[in-house]
Amino acid sequence: MRILFHAPVLSVHRPDPALSSILGVPPTVTDTLFGLKPAHKLTGNRGNIIHAEAPARSLRKDPDGSAVGNIANLQKNLGEGYAETIAEHFDMIVVSLANFIRPNHDGIRLFTALEALDGRVPFVVLGAGMQGSHAFTDLMPGNRDLLALLNERANLFGVRGTQTAEWLANNGLENTTVLGCPSLYVYPQSIMAIDGAAAQSKGRQANVMTAGHFSMRDGAIVERGTELAKAFDKIDASYVFQDEIFAYGKFIKDRFGYNEGNNIAQPEMLNRWLSRKCGHKVDFNRYYYFSEAGAWRQAAMLHDVYIGDRFHGGVAALQAGQPAIFLKHDNRVAELTEHFGLPALNTQKFMRKGLKAVLDEYLSPEMLDTMKATYRQRHAEYVAALAAHGLEVDTIVPDEPQPVPAVDRQGHLGAIRSQKAPEEALPEGLWPTTTLTPSYAMRRLHPEDARELVVTFEGAGQALDRKDPLRPGFGERFLIKSGYAVLSVLPHQQNWYRPLDLEQYFRAPETRAWMAGFDKVHVLGSGMGAFGAMAFADLIGAENVVALQPITTLAEDLIPGEIRFPAARKLDWSGAYRDACAGCDKAARIYAIHGDHPLDLAHVARLQDALGARLISAELSHDSKRPVTPLLRAKRRLPRTALTCLRGGDAAALEQVLGALVQHKTPAE
């Protein structure tokens, strides 16, 4: 389909010569904030570049027959032949709008251009929304006429949320469809991969990207901006300008106040000036201004989370696969966050709770799972609505989350990695090979002289950055040092090894041939990882199974008293590999090192009933109240304990290694 997209997609000048096969030029590079003004005028508010590019990026089209343009300008340039020319070259017009339903916006030019088509080219409207609360008569006549035209003639009149739809219906405009903003449908792969664990693990030390309204009124920053500054006091954060800076002082004309190569403005002068205008200390690490959406998304990946008072600033983070929490103070943000189930609260509540508490609550697995379920539904509604008018959405929601490679965010923001990469800690010449499946990263390390393989299963630790497919696996370093080859199973989320593309990987001929080259294969895991190790032990052909704090299942019918792990218990626990006790029939020895919690003992009892004399277990004293694996790490017993089990040590050997940590050892039958 040949589509004309009406939207300010790019900061590119429109050439005056009416010649075919020529494009507009980008603005000349500037090194001042003031010098950004010509580029800003091309699209207006920088948030526009996020939503305006969305339809063209996500819809299937004839790329050579489609175009981006302003139909009001086309009408002016083409004159009397405008409607005929548009009808000759295009099959559909897609109009991307935003919060234009407000008293200070005049829609007369767009109204005139659409009316002049006289039905010759069908058109759809996406993203229409209202700003503020007002009467229909408060709108400019041109905007009222535009709304009436869209209601009457648009094949699809897509609005952002129910509040806009209800307001229009109350004013006699009822032909609307609530679809949200098209910017949310461009990168579903990223949105379904969002995980809050990395940000939560940093708590108060998280690097935050924010945006808001540092706008000037009567010589001072508006209250909404001042409140944002107070909320981010002592938080490690960067601020993204969208349209405020051109009303600032003379310093915006200072040379080298802005570097367009990295989209960063010098923070010292901005912090001093904003502090004076806010009457409160402002101390952001960086200030960004973006001219294209890709740079915005990449900068978002340098941060742990977005928390801000601009909707499309948060969308840029979501498009990059980063978590976002929205500060909502008007109906624009409120109706969009409600429509998509996005985490949202107001600035005052954020300030009261504090960064760590907000990350823990609003990026919890339960909240993000709910968000993703809502998103899947909204995406399906969007696809169906457009399909009814011959438009195909090419971006699909993956069945399982896809990994988003992690970017180091530790220490100085954006600095070259200060910590050693996992490969740097490995023996010289040993490099990992990572295979990605829809639900897992499978990381192999195979020293040439290794005769035994350990398959390690990652646990459910909150501090893990599961977006990083190159992260080291559980126990990898001490296993390599001890002469083993290692295959690390790294889930893209806390999936408790329920997605069965893992079974497909282990059954693949190439995997089986590689594993057959070892004299022995063992499995190792902790908590969630212990479940995976035991459940897949027979499929892998494990001789020794090492389960630290073993969980045998979270299926309610098998262990009804297990009330921990509420999010994991909501997973599908039917089908194969639901019970770890059934996965160890062929293993020679199964080691269970566990605590004294009644539910831990219940899992061990299930193992004892199923495995009999093959089970060797040790109960650890919990004076420290630490879980098993952190306790072993703290006492520097983790490598020795795991290696004793992997080498087939008996109960006495295990007790000798654990020493005073052993509270009670269940004798093997």
N, C-alpha and C positions, 0 to 999 in steps of 0.2 A: 504494500500500500504506500502511495506517495503522500506523505504527511507534511503539512506546514505547521511547525511548532511556534506558537506566539509566546515568546518569553525572553527575558534578558539573560541568556545563558552564559555569555562570555563578556569579559571586559575588553572588547575589541571595537575600534572605531568603524563606523559604517562609511564606505567610500562614496564620494559624490558621483564619480563616473558610472553611468548606467551601462556597464559592460559585463558580459557573461564571463565566467571562469576567473573572476578576480575575488579576492577576499579582503576584508578590512585588516588594518595593521594594529598590533597591540600598542598601548601607550609606551612612550619612551621611559626608560628606567629613571626613577627619581631617588634622591637620597634625603628628601625631607618629607615630613608628614603632610605638609601643605601640598606638595607636589603630587599627592595621591588623588587630589580632587577631580581632575579630568577623568581618571579611571573610575572613580566612584560614581560620577554622573552617568556612566554607561549602563550601570545596573541598579544604582541606588543602594539601599541597605544591603550590606554584604550577605545577609541571610538569603537574599533573593537568588544568589548563585547556587545555593543548595537545593531549593525547591524548583527553580526554573529549569535546571538541566535534567531533572528527574524524568519527565515523560520521554524526552528524546533518548535518554540512556536506557530506559527500561522497556520501551515498546518495540515490537517487531515492525520494521519499515523497509521500504526500498531505499537503501542509503544513497544511491545516486539520484533518485527522484525526489528525495525529501530535503527539507531546508528549515533553517531557523530564521525568523524574522519578526518584525513588528508590522502587523497588518494595517495599522493606522498610517504608518510611514509608506507602506506599499500603496495604499489608496491615494495618498498625496502624490507619489512619484508616478504612478501609472495613469492617473487621471480617469477619463471616461472609460478606458478599456480595462479598468481594474477588475471588475467582477468576472468578465470573460476570460482574462488572462489567468486569474487564480483558478477558475474552474477548469481551464485547459491543462494546467500543470499539477494540480493537487486533487487527491480524492477525499481528503479529510483535513480539517484544521483542529489542532489541539491547543486550547488556551489554558495556560497555567497562571492561576491567580493566587492571591494571598489575602491578607486582611484589608481588602479594599472597601468593605462595607462600613464606612465611617464618614462623619460629616465633612471632613476636610479633603476628601478625594473626589475628583471629577472624572467620571467615566465617559464623557461625551465623545472623545476621539475613538475609543474602542467601540462604543455603541454605533457611531456613524459608519465605521468600517464593516462591522458585522451586518448592519442593516442593509448596506449597499450591496452585499452579496445576494440578497433577495432569494435565499434558499438554494442557490446554485451549487454551493459546496457545504456539505454537512459539517457541523462543528460540535465538539464536546468541551466542557469546562471542568477543570480539576482544581481543587484546593481553595475554593471560594470561602472566605470567612469574614466574620464581623469583628470589629474592634470597639470595645466599650459598650455602654448601654445608652440607647438613644431612640428617638421616635423616627419612623420612616420619613416624616416630613422634615426632619433635620438634615437629611441627605441633600446634596446638590441635585438639581433637576437632571443633569446628565447621568448621575449615578442611579437615580430612580428609573430613568428610561433604560439604562443598561440592564438593571436587574429584571425589569419587565420583559426585555428582549430575551435574556438568557432563559427565563422561565418559560417563555412561549416557543422559542425556536431551537434551543440547544437540544441535540439528540440526547445528551446526558449533562445534567447540571449538577456536578459533584461539589459538595460542600464539606467543610472540615469536620463538623461535629453536630450533635443534636441541638445545641443551643442556637447555632446559626440556622439550622433547618426549621426549628420551631418559631424563631423570630420571623423568618421569611413567610412561613405558613400563616402566622398571625396577621401578616400584611398582605395576604392574598396570593402569595407566590409559593405554590405547593408542589411544583414539579422538580423537587430536589432529591438527591441521593447522597446519604452520608457515607463518605469514603475516606475521610482523614486527609492527610497531606501526601501527595505522590512521592515526596522525598523519602518516605519510610519504606517504599517498595523497590528501591533501586538495588540494595545490597542485602537481601534476606539471608545470605550465607553468613554475613558478618553479625547480623542481629541475633541469629540463632546460636552463635558461638559465644555470646557474651557471658562472662563469668566474673563474679564479684570477689572471688577468693583472694586474688593478688592485692587488690585495694584494701580489703578487710584485714589482711595480714599486716599491712603497714600502719593501719589505724591512724593516729594523729600525725604520723610521718608521711602520709600519702601525698603524692604530687597531684595537684588538682588543676584542671583547666576550667576557667569560668568565663562568663560574659554577662553583661548586664546593661544598665542605663546610667552611665556616667555622663548624663546630658546636662547642659547648662540651662538655668532659668533664673533670671534676676540676679546674675552675677555669682551664683553658687551652683553646686551640683545638686540635682533633685534628690528628694528624700529617699527615693527608691535606690539610687546609687550609693548614697551615704550609708544606708542600712546594709547594703552588700559589702561595703568596705569594712564596716564593723564586724560583720559575720566572718570575714576572712582574716581577721586580726590573728597573727601568729600561725597562719596556715601557709604551707609551702604551695604557692599557686601562681599561675599565669593568667593574664586577662586578654580577651580577644575583643578588639574594637569592631563594631559593625557600622556605625554612622556618626559617632559623637565628636570625633576629634577636630572637625573643621571649625568648631565654635570656640576652640581653646585659644590660649595666648599667643603672643608673637613668636614664642619658641618653636612653634610647629614649622616655622620657616628656616630654622637653624640647619645648616648643612651637616650631613651625616647623623642626623637624628633618627634616621630610619634606614634599614638595609633591606632593599627589595629582594636581594638574593636569598635571604632566609626569613623574610616577612616579619622581622623583629624591629621594634622601636627601642631606642635607648631608655632604660627604665628610670635612671636617676632623676632627670628633669621631670618626667611624668609623675613619679612618686611625690616629689616635692610640691609640684603645682596642684595635683589632686588632693594632697593632704591639706593644703591651705583652703581649697575650695570646698572640701568636705567638712572641715573642722574636726577631722579625725585622721589619725595616721593611716596612710595608704602605702603598702610596701609589697607590691607584686614583683616576683622574680623577673618576669618577662611580660612584654606587651606585644601582641600580634595584630597585624592587619593583613587580610588575605585578599588576593585578586582572583584566585581560582580554587575550586573545591578540593582538588587533589592535594594541594599543599596543606589545606586545613585538616584533612583527614590524617595526613602523615604527622602533623604536629600533635594531633590528639593522641597518637600512639606513643608519644614521649611522656604521657601523663598516665596516672593510674585510673583516673575517673574524671568525668565532667560533672560539675555541680554549678548550675548557673541559671540566670534569669532571662535567657534568650532561647527560644525553642529550637531554632535551626542551628545554633551553636551546639546544642545537645545532639541534634540529628547527625552533625558531622562526626561526632564521637561514635555514635551508634553505627554509622556507616563504616567506620574503621574497626568495628568489633570491640569497642571500648564501652564499659558501663557508663550510664548517664543518669543523673538525678536532677530533676527539673525544679527550679524555684518558681512557683506559680503565684502571680499577683493580678492577672487579668484573664478575661475569657478566652483570649487567643491561646495561651498555654494550657489553661484548665481544660478546655474542651478537647484539645488534641491529646493531652496526657490521659484523660479519661477514656477517649476512644480507643487508644492503643494499650491501656493498662500500664503506662510508664510510671516509674517511681517519681513521686512529686510531693512537695511540701512547700510551705512559704518560708521566706528568709528568717523571720522571727523564730519559727520553730526550729529551723536549722541551727540558729545561734544558741537557742536554749539547750538543745540536745548535745551539741558538739559534734565534731567531725567523726570520731570513732563510733559513737552510738548511731549516727545516721548511716554510716557505711554498713554497720552490722545489721541494722533493721531493714534498710531499703535495698540492700544488695544481697539479702538472704537468698539461699537457694529456692525457698518457697515462693518468695516474691518474684524472682526472675523466672521461675517455671511458670507462674501464672501469667506474667508478661508475655512469655513466648507462646503460650497456648492462645492467648488473646490475639497475638500478632499473626499466628498461623490462620486463625479464623478471619481476621481483617484482610489478610492477603488474598484469601480465597474469595471473599466478597468483592474485592477490587477487581480481581481477574474476571469474575463472572459478570460484573457490571460492564466492563469494557468489552468483553467478548460479545455481549448482546448487540454491540454496535460495530462489530467487525475488527476491533482492535485487540491484538494479542500481546499479552505481557510475557516477555521473554525471561524475566528473572523469576526463578522458582525457589520455593522453600525446601531446603534439604531435609530428608527424613531424619538424619542424625546431624548434630553439630559438627562443623568443619573447623579445624584448628586455625587460629590466627597467630602467626609467628610473633613472639614477644619481642619487645624492644626494651633494652635496659633502661630503667628509670631510677637507678640507685645513685646516691650521692648527688653531685651537681647535675641539674636537669639538662639532658641532652649531651652530656659529656661522653667522650669515648669510654667504653666499658672500663670501669676501674677494677672490677673483679675478674678473676681468671675465667675464661670460657671453659665449659666442661672438658673440651678436648685438650686444653692446656694442662690439665691435671692428670692426663693419661700418659702411659709410657710413650716414649718417642717412637713415631712410626705407626702407632695404633690409632685408627680413626673409626668412628662409628658409621654404620650404614642404617639409615632410618627409612622404613616403609610406612606410608600413611594409609590407613583404612578409614572408612567413614567415621568410626568411633574411637580409633586408637592410633597412636604412633608406636611402631615396633622398632626398637633401637637395638641393633646388634653390635657387639664387640667381640672379635674373635682373634685372640693372640695365636700366633702360628703353632705354638707348642701346647696349647690347651687341649686336654683330652676329655674333660668333663664340662658340661654346660649347665648353668643355673638360669632358669627362667624366673625373673623377679616380677612381682605384681605390685604396682604402686598403690599406696594407701589413700585414705580420704583426707589427708592433711590440708588444712585451710591455707597454709602458707605457700602451697605449690602454685606455680604459674602454669596452668594447664594449656595456655595458648602457645606455649613454647615447645614445639615438637622435638627440640634438640636438648632438652633438659636431661640430666643424668637420672638413671633409674635407681630404685631402692637398693642400697647395698652395693651398687656397681663398683665403686672405687676399691673397697676392701676385697671384693671378689676377684677383680682383675689382678690386684696385688698378690692374691693368694694362688694365682695360676688358673683360674676358671675363665671360660668364655661366658659371656652374659647376653641374654636376650631380655631386655626390659620392656614390659607391657605398660604403656603410658596412656591412660584414658584421656580423652579430650574434656571430660567432665566427671563428676562423681557418679558414674553410672552403675557402679557395683557389678561390672562385668556382665550386665544383662544383654546388651546388644551382641547378637551372635555373628557379626562379621569377624569376631575373634575366633570362633570355631572354624569359619571358612579359611582364615589365615593359617591355622595350625593343620588343616586338612589339605592345604594346597601342596601339590607335588614338589614344588621347589623348596618349601619349608621343610617338608618331611625328609627330603633328600639331604638337606643341610644338617638337620638334627641327627640323622642316622649316622653321620660321620663322627659322632662322639661316643666314647666308651660308656658313659653314663650321663643321664639328664636328671636334674633335681629342680624343685620349685621352692620359692621363698616369697613370703608376703606378711604384711602386718595389717590387722583390722580388716578393712575392705580388701586389701591385698591378700590377706590370709584366706579370705573366702575365695577369691579368684584362684589362688594357688591350689587349694584343695579341690575346688569344683572342676578344674581342668587338668588335674594331675594325671588321670588315666589317659585322657586324650593325648597329652604330651608324652606319656610314657615315663613318668617320674619314678625314680627309685626312692629318694628321700624327699619328704614333704615337710617344710619348716613353716609353721604357722604361729606367728607372734600375736597374742590376743585374738585367738581364732573366733570368727563369726561363721556359723555353719549355714545360716539362712536368715532372711528377714520375711519369709513367707508366713503369714499369720496362722495358717492351718498347721504349720510344722512347729512353730515356737510362738504360741499365742501371747506369752508373757513378755516378749521382747518389745519394749516401748521406746527404746532409744532410736536414734536415726529416723526421725519422722518423715523427712523428705525422701529418704531411700526406701522406706516402707511403702511409699505410694507408687513405686515403680512396678512394672509387671513382673510378678514373681511366679508366673505360670510357665509351663514348658520345660525345655531341657536346661540342665545346669542350675536348677533352683535350689538344690540341696548339696552342700559340700560333702556331706557324709557319704553320698552316693558316688562321689568323684574320685575316691581313694581306694577302690577295691583292689587294685593291682600293686599299689606302692608297697615297698618292703617295710618302711618305717614312716610314721607320721609323728612329728614332734609338735606338741602344743604347750607353749609357754604363756601363761595366763595370769590374771589377777584374781582377787578374792571376791569381786562383786558377784552377787547372786546370779545375775544374768550371764556373766562370763562362765560361771560354774555350770549353768544350764546348757550352754553350748558344749562345754567339755564333756558333760554327761552324755549328750547325744553322740559325740565322737566315741566315747568309751563303749557305748552300746553297739555302735556300728563296727568298730575296728578291733576291739578286744586287745590282744597282746601286742598288736602292731603299734598301738598308741603309747608313746612315751611323753608324759606330761610333767610340768613343773609349775607349782603355784608360787607366785612371788609375793613377798611382803609389801604392803601398800602403805607403809608408814609415811612415805612421801606424797601419797595421793596422786602420783603420776601414773599415766597409762604405761603399759609394759614397755613399749619401744622407747619412748622418751626416758624412762627409768634406766633401761639398759644403756642408752647413749650417755646419760649423765654419769653412770658408774663405769663407763668405758668397757662395758661387757658385750656390747652388741656384736662386733665382729667375731670375738671368740665364741660366743654362744651360737651364732649362726654357723660358723665353720665346724664346730663340734658336731652339730646335727647333720650338716651336709656330708661329713666324713663317716657318718653312721655310728656315732658314739652311743653308748648305752646310757641308762638312767643314772648310773653312778658317775660317769664322765660328765654328764650334763650338770649334775648337782655340784660337782667339784668346780666347774667353771663359774656357776652362779653363786656359790658360796653362801654368804649370809643373806643374800637376797631371797633364798628359798624359804618360804613359810611352810609349805606342805607339799610333798611330792606324792602324787597318786601312783601307786605301784602298778606296773603292767600286769595284766592277768596271765 
